[in-house]
Amino acid sequence: MKILYVAELVGKAGLYCFRTSIDQAKRATGADFVIACADGATGGNGLGRQHAAFLRKLGADVLTTGDCCFYKKDLTADFGKMPYVLRPENLSQEAPGLGARVYRAGDKKVAVAVLLGQSFFNRLHADNPWARLPQLLDRFEAETPNIVVDFHSASTAEKRTLFEIARGRASAVIGSHSRVQTADAEVLDGGTAVITDAGRTGSIDSVGGCKIQTRIGEYISGIPEWTSDAWDKLELQGVLITLDDNGKAHSIERIRIPVPPASPSSPASS
């Protein structure tokens, strides 16, 4: 089985990259199942309901979120009606939606879970992800050997620690949130594919997908400013993971697909 993970979509440019390139990416990789991180898809932070439905229609089997999962109220209200959208699993039991679920991929099953780190997030506080992971693995292993975890964390130490807990049990643990693709993709002994961060989908000549001058101004002045979309040097980034019949990772390959710029007459998103 081949699983394509599309790195975090950022703003309208990220939506445009996904819309124009996902079919090409699926053909080129032979992907059987597509997971897309959409935590910044709507306005650079959060995911709106319409964009969630749009990405699903375009070919995403699962959409993952992270610390921005509840930023858009329309999605928060409808989490229970959109089982293909996951918020972090290690949140309060009172939180809407699900953070882990088993999906169909042809005649096989794929379990997908999202966990949130604990460092540097000041608006959303999560329970211990390292204690929660073994519980999730126990639950999933009874149903399928194909298990993918999206770990949304701002700390490389947190991610490396979770990789070790997942070693030999999860098929893959994919780091997200930093929006910068790291060069450490590998398959650990035991068949678990890992990468510290899969990158971002949208503008690469930017600061995290946002306009450079906007971010410079914010850092110099210390005054928070709403970020605006950047459109320079577009790419669809992510990873392709190949699994054997026992759910063990055979390989993990970093993906970077250049995307032609949008023409003035072409809508950027839905």
C-alpha positions as CSV (number, residue, x, y, z in Angstrom):
1,M,0.0,0.0,0.0
2,K,1.2,3.5,-0.8
3,I,0.1,6.4,1.4
4,L,0.6,10.0,0.2
5,Y,0.8,12.6,3.0
6,V,0.4,16.1,1.7
7,A,2.2,18.6,4.0
8,E,0.3,21.5,5.6
9,L,-1.7,23.6,3.2
10,V,-1.2,27.3,3.9
11,G,-3.9,29.7,2.7
12,K,-5.3,30.2,-0.8
13,A,-1.9,29.3,-2.3
14,G,-2.0,26.0,-0.5
15,L,-5.5,25.3,-1.7
16,Y,-4.5,26.2,-5.3
17,C,-1.5,23.9,-5.2
18,F,-3.6,21.0,-3.9
19,R,-6.4,21.6,-6.5
20,T,-4.0,21.9,-9.5
21,S,-1.5,19.2,-8.5
22,I,-3.1,16.4,-6.4
23,D,-4.1,14.4,-9.5
24,Q,-0.6,14.6,-10.9
25,A,0.8,13.6,-7.5
26,K,-1.4,10.6,-7.2
27,R,-0.6,9.4,-10.7
28,A,3.2,9.9,-10.2
29,T,3.3,8.1,-6.9
30,G,0.6,5.5,-7.4
31,A,-0.9,6.5,-4.1
32,D,-3.8,4.3,-2.7
33,F,-4.7,6.7,0.1
34,V,-4.2,10.5,0.6
35,I,-3.9,12.3,3.9
36,A,-3.6,16.1,3.9
37,C,-2.7,18.4,6.7
38,A,-5.1,21.3,6.5
39,D,-4.4,23.1,9.8
40,G,-3.6,26.3,7.9
41,A,-5.8,25.9,4.8
42,T,-8.2,28.7,5.6
43,G,-6.5,32.1,5.9
44,G,-3.3,30.5,7.0
45,N,-4.7,29.3,10.4
46,G,-7.5,26.8,10.8
47,L,-9.8,25.0,8.4
48,G,-13.2,26.2,7.4
49,R,-16.1,23.8,6.6
50,Q,-16.3,24.8,2.9
51,H,-12.6,24.3,2.4
52,A,-12.8,20.9,4.2
53,A,-15.5,19.7,1.8
54,F,-13.6,21.2,-1.2
55,L,-10.4,19.3,-0.3
56,R,-12.4,16.1,0.2
57,K,-14.0,16.4,-3.2
58,L,-10.6,17.0,-4.8
59,G,-9.3,13.7,-3.5
60,A,-8.2,13.9,0.2
61,D,-9.3,10.8,2.1
62,V,-8.4,12.3,5.4
63,L,-7.8,15.9,6.6
64,T,-5.7,16.4,9.7
65,T,-5.6,19.5,11.9
66,G,-3.6,20.6,14.9
67,D,-3.5,23.6,17.3
68,C,-5.7,25.6,14.9
69,C,-8.4,22.9,14.8
70,F,-11.1,25.1,16.5
71,Y,-10.2,28.4,14.9
72,K,-13.1,28.3,12.4
73,K,-16.4,28.1,14.1
74,D,-18.3,26.7,11.2
75,L,-16.1,23.6,11.2
76,T,-16.1,23.3,15.0
77,A,-19.9,23.1,14.9
78,D,-19.9,20.4,12.2
79,F,-17.0,18.2,13.3
80,G,-19.3,15.4,14.0
81,K,-20.8,15.5,10.5
82,M,-17.4,15.3,8.8
83,P,-15.7,12.0,9.8
84,Y,-12.9,12.6,7.3
85,V,-11.6,15.6,9.3
86,L,-9.6,14.8,12.4
87,R,-8.6,17.1,15.3
88,P,-5.9,16.1,17.9
89,E,-6.9,12.9,19.8
90,N,-5.4,14.0,23.1
91,L,-7.8,16.8,23.8
92,S,-10.6,16.9,26.3
93,Q,-13.3,14.3,25.9
94,E,-15.8,17.2,25.7
95,A,-14.2,18.5,22.5
96,P,-16.2,18.0,19.3
97,G,-15.1,15.5,16.6
98,L,-12.7,12.6,16.6
99,G,-8.9,12.5,16.7
100,A,-8.5,8.9,15.5
101,R,-10.4,6.7,13.1
102,V,-10.1,3.6,10.8
103,Y,-10.8,4.3,7.1
104,R,-11.2,2.1,4.0
105,A,-8.5,2.1,1.3
106,G,-9.9,-0.3,-1.3
107,D,-10.0,-3.7,0.3
108,K,-7.7,-2.6,3.1
109,K,-8.1,-0.5,6.2
110,V,-5.9,2.4,7.4
111,A,-6.0,3.8,10.9
112,V,-5.1,7.5,11.1
113,A,-4.6,9.5,14.3
114,V,-3.6,13.0,15.2
115,L,-1.7,13.9,18.4
116,L,-0.8,17.4,19.6
117,G,2.5,18.3,21.3
118,Q,2.6,20.1,24.6
119,S,5.4,22.7,24.1
120,F,4.9,26.3,22.8
121,F,1.1,26.1,22.3
122,N,-0.6,28.7,24.4
123,R,-4.2,28.6,23.1
124,L,-4.9,24.9,23.1
125,H,-3.6,22.5,25.8
126,A,-3.4,18.8,25.2
127,D,-3.1,15.7,27.4
128,N,0.1,13.7,27.4
129,P,0.6,12.4,23.8
130,W,3.3,9.9,24.8
131,A,1.0,8.2,27.2
132,R,-2.0,8.3,24.8
133,L,-0.1,6.7,21.9
134,P,0.3,3.2,23.3
135,Q,-3.5,3.2,24.0
136,L,-4.2,4.1,20.4
137,L,-1.9,1.5,19.1
138,D,-3.5,-1.2,21.2
139,R,-6.9,-0.2,19.9
140,F,-5.9,0.0,16.2
141,E,-3.7,-3.2,16.1
142,A,-6.9,-5.2,16.8
143,E,-8.3,-4.0,13.5
144,T,-5.5,-3.2,11.0
145,P,-1.7,-3.2,10.8
146,N,-1.7,0.0,8.8
147,I,-1.4,2.8,11.3
148,V,-0.4,6.4,10.5
149,V,0.1,9.1,13.2
150,D,0.3,12.8,12.4
151,F,2.2,14.4,15.3
152,H,1.5,18.1,15.3
153,S,4.3,19.5,17.5
154,A,6.6,22.5,17.7
155,S,9.4,20.6,19.4
156,T,11.9,18.2,17.6
157,A,12.6,16.5,21.0
158,E,8.9,15.8,21.4
159,K,8.7,14.3,17.9
160,R,11.9,12.1,18.3
161,T,10.6,10.8,21.6
162,L,7.2,9.8,20.1
163,F,9.0,8.2,17.1
164,E,10.7,5.8,19.6
165,I,7.5,4.9,21.4
166,A,5.9,4.1,18.0
167,R,8.9,2.2,16.7
168,G,7.9,-1.2,15.4
169,R,4.2,-0.6,16.1
170,A,3.0,2.3,14.0
171,S,3.5,2.2,10.2
172,A,4.5,5.8,10.2
173,V,4.7,8.9,12.4
174,I,4.7,12.2,10.4
175,G,5.7,15.4,12.0
176,S,3.8,18.6,11.2
177,H,3.3,22.2,12.3
178,S,6.8,23.7,11.5
179,R,5.9,24.1,7.8
180,V,9.6,23.4,6.8
181,Q,10.4,20.1,5.3
182,T,13.2,18.3,7.1
183,A,15.8,16.0,5.6
184,D,15.6,13.2,8.1
185,A,13.0,10.9,6.6
186,E,13.9,7.3,7.4
187,V,12.5,3.9,8.2
188,L,13.4,2.9,11.7
189,D,14.3,-0.7,12.7
190,G,11.0,-2.4,13.2
191,G,9.3,-0.8,10.1
192,T,8.2,2.6,11.3
193,A,8.6,5.5,8.8
194,V,9.3,8.9,10.4
195,I,10.1,12.5,9.4
196,T,10.4,15.4,11.8
197,D,8.3,17.7,9.5
198,A,6.8,17.0,6.1
199,G,6.9,20.6,5.1
200,R,4.2,22.8,3.6
201,T,2.1,23.2,0.5
202,G,1.8,26.7,-0.9
203,S,4.4,29.4,-1.2
204,I,8.0,28.3,-0.5
205,D,9.5,31.8,-1.0
206,S,7.8,33.0,2.1
207,V,7.8,32.8,5.9
208,G,5.7,29.7,6.7
209,G,3.6,30.4,3.6
210,C,2.9,34.0,4.6
211,K,4.2,37.3,3.0
212,I,7.8,38.0,4.0
213,Q,7.4,41.7,4.6
214,T,4.3,41.2,6.8
215,R,6.3,38.8,9.0
216,I,9.3,41.1,9.2
217,G,7.1,43.9,10.3
218,E,5.6,41.9,13.0
219,Y,8.9,40.7,14.4
220,I,10.5,44.2,14.3
221,S,7.5,46.0,15.8
222,G,6.3,43.4,18.2
223,I,2.8,44.1,17.1
224,P,0.8,41.1,16.0
225,E,-0.5,41.4,12.4
226,W,-2.8,39.3,10.4
227,T,-0.8,37.3,8.0
228,S,-1.4,37.5,4.3
229,D,-1.0,34.9,1.6
230,A,2.3,34.6,-0.3
231,W,2.2,33.3,-3.9
232,D,5.9,33.0,-4.8
233,K,7.5,29.7,-5.8
234,L,4.6,27.3,-5.3
235,E,5.1,23.7,-4.3
236,L,3.1,20.7,-3.1
237,Q,5.2,19.0,-0.5
238,G,4.8,15.9,1.6
239,V,6.0,12.3,1.8
240,L,5.1,9.0,0.2
241,I,5.1,5.9,2.4
242,T,5.1,2.4,1.0
243,L,3.8,-0.4,3.4
244,D,4.0,-4.1,3.1
245,D,1.1,-6.5,3.8
246,N,2.0,-6.5,7.5
247,G,1.8,-2.7,7.8
248,K,5.5,-2.3,8.1
249,A,7.1,0.6,6.2
250,H,9.2,-0.4,3.3
251,S,10.2,3.2,2.3
252,I,9.5,6.9,2.9
253,E,10.2,9.4,0.2
254,R,10.1,13.2,0.5
255,I,7.9,14.8,-2.2
256,R,8.3,18.2,-3.7
257,I,6.2,19.0,-6.8
258,P,6.7,22.5,-8.3
259,V,3.3,24.2,-9.1
260,P,2.9,26.7,-12.0
261,P,1.8,30.1,-10.8
262,A,-1.9,30.9,-11.0
263,S,-3.1,32.8,-14.1
264,P,-5.0,36.0,-13.4
265,S,-8.2,34.4,-14.8
266,S,-7.8,31.2,-12.7
267,P,-9.6,31.1,-9.3
268,A,-7.2,30.2,-6.5
269,S,-9.6,28.2,-4.5
270,S,-13.2,27.2,-4.2
